[in-house]
Amino acid sequence: MIDDKVRIRCGKCTGMFRERAQKVRDGFQTNCQHCNRLITFELGSEDPNIRRALSSAREIRFSTEAKPVRALG
């Protein structure tokens, strides 16, 4: 079973939390679960934590979408 969550590190408090890969896309916003800072995910961000989360989310989405569906029977 593939984990569909992305690890996100806050650039302010360095706390780690997780969010579903389907949500983490360009333009997505969420609050840090530790310090409540608003984090905006943008493709051109200079924050390496945001770029890493976007890249990981894209890889997870790709791998789950490419997974073959097993026939029931």
Secondary structure, DSSP 8 states (H G I E B T S, - for coil): ----EEEEE-TTT--EEEEETTT-STT-EEE-TTT--EEE--TT-S-HHHHHHHHHHHHHHHHHHSS------
